[in-house]
Each structure stands twice: as C-alpha cells, then as structure tokens.
Amino acid sequence: MDRKLNVLVSFLAVVIFVWSADKAAYNYTIAFGAALALLFSLVAFIAGYLTLDGLFSATAAGTIVFGIGDWAAASVLIFFFVSSALITGRREDRSYEGVRRTGMQVWANGWSLVFFFIIAALLQAEVFIIGGLAALAVATADTWATELRSTDPNSTYLITSFEKVPPGTDGGISVKGTLWGIMGALIISMLAKYVFLLSFPVFLFIFIGGFFGCLVDSYFGATIQRNNMLVSIPLFNWQFYIDNNGVNAISTGIGAMLTIILKLLIA
C-alpha cells in the first residue's frame, strides 16, 4: 500500500510541477523539494531512522511538503521527524529495527499533511496549508504522548471508561502522556506560527486541532483498534481491520478538518 501511495504522490508532484511552470508561487519549488526530501530521507535511512520503504515514502511526501511549503514547511516537518525519532529511540523495549519508521508509518502520520498541501497548491488556498500543519500537530502530539507516557502500572486509564489498564494499552491515557501530547501540539503550533508568520488565532486553531486529534486517536484506539473491529465499505465490497496506522491516519485527518473549520468560521 505504501508503494502505491509513493507512486501516486510522485505523479501528483509531477502534475503540480507542470501545472505551476508559469506560476511564480511554485515555479521550480517542486524540483527543489524533491532534492531536499531525498537528501534528508537518505540521511535518516543511513542513521537508522527509516527503512528502505520508509526512505521512499518520506521522499515522496517530502517532495510535496518541501516543494509547496518551502523552507517553512521543511523546518516544521524536519522538527517533527527528528524529535519523534529521538524519543522513539529512547524506548528500552524497542529493537534497533523497531526504531526505523516503515513506509506505512510515514504515510499514517503524513498523508493528511500531503493531501492538504496538494489541495492548497491546486486551489491557491492558504487555509489548507493550515489544515496540513494541524495534521502534523496531531502526529506530534500522539507520538510524544505515546513514547513519553507513564510506565507506572497504576497510572493509565482507558479513555472510554477510565478503567485502569496496563501502560501501552490501545486507547490508554495517563496524565504524563497527556501533558506530553499537549506539549507536542503546542511546540509544533508555535513553530508553525513563527515560520509561516501566522496570527495568534490561527496558532490557537492549530493547537486545538492537534490536541483534539490526539484525543481522537486514543478514542479510536480504544473503540476500534483495541477491539480489532472489522470495517466494511459496501460500495466497493471492501472489508479490513484498522490497525494503529489506520487510526493515526484517521485522527490526523480529523484534527486537520477541525482546524480548517475553525479558521473558516472564526478567523
């Protein structure tokens, strides 16, 4: 699946490059984004933070994000990846290979970011850039909350019923993990405000969407992922189980949509 997404996003990058050839806003930036994304992804692969599939996925995603958002978007995305990689590497229960991000993990956290940046480029609408940044705030909040959660066996509660559960349980939340989630969403929002020169209300919307998406991730972890729920799409006759990657993808999208709605309704 991640390889199909790589091909699709790479094709869209070419489409945007051709479409924007006579537009000052994106002229040559897709090519620049591709070079920067490949360089950064290759360094991450050599350093042991990406699998080979992860390298290709990060390059495809980075081409869009760096190409459309330029250095501002690059700085926010690189901060997310580096901070997440460093805190993931601190976990004692992870093997070396467990630290490497796979292609599906890259897309689980990045599909909403890429999607909304593409829409922003095609429609010339800044609000979708803001939505993409909120998706990244969700991914950061969720990663920090998960990796820096409390390990105290009496500190974790299921978000749906608040019954005590072992640390690491799908849908489990703790005070320590929640605070780290707030911190992750806050820092991404502050960085986005600074590099994109956003107003305070927009900064606040990104933070709200980021933290709300983190809570949604926990809720779906408890109700869908933990119960191994089977999802059916009647029109296409598809049936599949939603795993952690699926929950991450859904929650980032919801956080992004909430931020876009807040921006359109309020500011």
C-alpha positions in Angstrom: 0.0 0.0 0.0 2.8 2.4 0.9 4.4 1.8 -2.5 1.2 2.6 -4.3 0.9 5.9 -2.3 4.5 6.7 -3.3 3.7 6.3 -7.0 0.5 8.3 -6.7 2.1 11.2 -4.8 5.1 11.3 -7.1 2.7 11.5 -10.0 0.9 14.4 -8.4 4.2 16.1 -7.7 4.9 16.0 -11.5 1.4 17.3 -12.3 1.8 20.2 -9.9 5.3 20.9 -11.3 3.9 21.1 -14.9 0.8 23.0 -13.9 2.8 25.6 -12.0 5.5 26.1 -14.5 4.3 29.6 -15.3 3.3 30.4 -11.8 5.7 32.3 -9.6 4.4 30.7 -6.4 5.6 27.2 -7.2 8.0 27.6 -10.1 10.8 25.1 -9.6 10.0 24.6 -6.0 8.8 21.0 -6.6 12.2 20.1 -8.0 13.9 21.8 -5.1 11.6 19.9 -2.7 12.4 16.6 -4.3 16.1 17.2 -3.9 15.8 18.3 -0.3 13.4 15.5 0.6 15.7 12.8 -1.0 18.8 14.2 0.8 17.1 14.3 4.2 15.5 10.9 3.8 18.8 9.4 2.7 20.5 10.8 5.8 17.7 9.4 8.0 18.0 6.0 6.4 21.7 5.9 6.9 21.3 7.0 10.5 18.9 4.1 11.1 15.6 6.0 11.5 13.9 4.9 8.2 13.6 1.5 6.5 14.1 1.4 2.7 10.4 1.7 2.1 10.3 4.5 4.7 13.0 6.3 2.7 10.9 6.2 -0.5 7.8 7.2 1.3 9.5 10.1 3.1 11.0 11.3 -0.2 7.6 11.3 -1.9 5.9 13.0 1.0 8.7 15.5 1.5 8.7 16.4 -2.2 5.2 17.8 -1.9 5.6 19.3 1.6 9.0 20.9 0.9 8.1 21.8 -2.7 4.9 23.6 -1.8 5.7 24.9 1.7 9.4 25.8 1.0 11.8 26.1 4.0 8.9 27.0 6.4 7.2 23.6 5.9 10.5 21.8 5.7 11.6 23.2 9.1 8.3 22.1 10.8 8.3 18.6 9.2 12.0 18.0 10.0 11.4 19.1 13.6 8.6 16.5 13.9 10.6 13.7 12.4 13.8 14.4 14.3 12.1 14.9 17.7 9.9 11.8 17.1 12.9 9.7 16.1 14.9 10.7 19.1 12.2 10.0 21.7 11.3 6.7 20.0 15.0 5.7 20.2 14.9 6.1 24.0 12.4 3.3 24.5 14.2 0.4 26.1 11.7 -2.2 24.8 12.5 -1.4 21.1 15.0 -3.2 19.0 17.2 -1.3 16.5 14.9 -2.3 13.7 11.9 -1.2 15.8 13.2 2.3 15.8 13.2 2.5 12.0 10.0 4.1 10.5 8.4 2.0 7.8 6.7 3.3 4.7 3.2 2.8 6.2 4.2 4.6 9.4 5.4 7.5 7.3 2.1 7.7 5.4 0.0 7.1 8.6 1.4 10.3 10.0 1.9 12.2 6.8 -1.0 11.5 4.4 -3.2 14.4 5.7 -0.3 16.8 5.6 0.5 15.9 2.0 -3.2 15.8 0.9 -4.0 19.3 2.3 -0.8 20.8 0.9 -1.7 19.4 -2.6 -5.2 21.0 -2.3 -3.7 24.2 -1.1 -1.4 24.3 -4.2 -4.2 23.5 -6.7 -6.7 25.9 -5.2 -4.3 28.6 -4.1 -6.0 28.5 -0.6 -3.9 29.1 2.5 -6.5 27.5 4.8 -5.5 24.0 3.6 -1.8 24.7 4.5 -3.1 25.5 8.0 -5.0 22.2 7.9 -1.9 20.3 6.9 0.1 21.9 9.8 -2.7 20.8 12.2 -2.3 17.2 10.9 1.4 17.4 11.8 0.5 18.8 15.2 -1.8 15.7 15.7 1.0 13.4 14.7 3.5 15.1 17.0 1.1 15.1 20.0 0.2 11.5 19.5 3.9 10.4 19.1 5.1 12.3 22.1 2.2 11.1 24.3 2.8 7.5 23.3 6.5 7.4 23.5 6.8 9.5 26.7 3.8 8.0 28.5 4.0 7.0 32.1 5.2 3.4 32.8 3.6 3.3 36.3 1.2 0.3 36.2 -1.4 2.3 38.2 -1.3 5.5 36.1 -3.0 4.5 32.8 -6.8 4.6 32.2 -8.9 3.7 29.2 -10.2 6.9 27.6 -13.7 5.5 27.1 -14.4 4.1 30.6 -11.5 5.3 32.7 -10.8 1.8 34.0 -7.2 1.1 34.8 -5.2 -0.6 32.1 -1.6 -1.6 31.6 0.7 1.2 30.1 0.8 0.9 26.3 -2.8 -0.4 26.0 -4.6 0.9 22.9 -6.8 3.8 24.0 -5.0 4.2 27.3 -4.2 7.6 28.6 -2.2 9.0 31.5 -1.6 12.4 33.0 2.1 12.3 32.0 1.3 11.2 28.4 -1.5 13.8 28.1 0.9 16.6 29.2 3.5 15.5 26.7 0.7 15.4 24.0 -0.2 19.0 24.8 3.4 20.0 24.7 3.9 18.3 21.3 0.9 20.1 19.8 1.9 23.4 21.4 5.5 23.3 20.1 4.5 22.4 16.5 1.9 25.2 16.6 4.4 27.7 17.9 6.9 26.7 15.3 4.3 26.9 12.5 3.2 30.4 13.8 6.8 31.6 13.7 8.0 30.3 10.3 4.7 30.9 8.5 4.0 34.3 10.2 0.6 33.2 11.3 -1.8 35.2 13.5 -2.4 34.2 17.1 -6.0 32.9 16.4 -4.6 30.6 13.7 -1.9 29.4 16.0 -4.6 28.6 18.6 -6.7 26.7 16.0 -3.7 24.5 15.0 -3.0 23.7 18.7 -6.7 22.9 19.3 -6.9 20.7 16.2 -3.6 19.0 17.1 -4.5 18.1 20.7 -8.1 17.2 19.8 -6.8 14.8 17.1 -4.5 13.2 19.7 -7.5 12.5 21.9 -9.4 11.1 18.9 -6.5 8.8 18.2 -6.8 7.4 21.8 -10.6 7.1 21.5 -10.4 5.1 18.2 -7.5 3.1 19.7 -9.9 2.0 22.5 -13.0 1.5 20.3 -11.7 0.3 17.0 -8.1 -0.8 17.2 -8.3 -2.5 20.7 -11.4 -4.4 19.7 -10.0 -5.4 16.4 -13.1 -4.0 14.7 -13.8 -5.0 11.1 -14.8 -2.1 8.8 -16.8 -2.7 5.7 -17.2 -0.4 2.7 -20.3 -1.8 0.9 -20.0 0.2 -2.4 -16.6 -1.4 -3.1 -17.2 -4.6 -1.1 -14.1 -4.0 0.9 -13.5 -5.3 4.4 -10.4 -4.6 6.5 -9.2 -4.2 10.1 -8.0 -0.8 11.2 -4.6 -1.1 12.9 -2.5 1.6 14.6 -1.5 3.1 11.2 -5.1 3.4 10.2 -6.1 5.1 13.5 -3.2 7.5 13.1 -4.3 8.4 9.6 -7.9 9.0 10.6 -7.0 11.1 13.6 -4.7 13.4 11.7 -7.4 14.0 9.1 -10.0 14.8 11.8 -7.6 17.2 13.6 -6.9 18.9 10.2 -10.6 19.3 9.3 -11.4 20.7 12.7 -8.7 23.4 12.3 -9.9 24.3 8.8 -13.5 24.6 10.1 -12.4 26.8 12.9 -10.4 29.0 10.6 -13.3 29.4 8.1 -15.9 30.1 10.8 -14.0 32.3 13.2 -11.0 33.9 11.6 
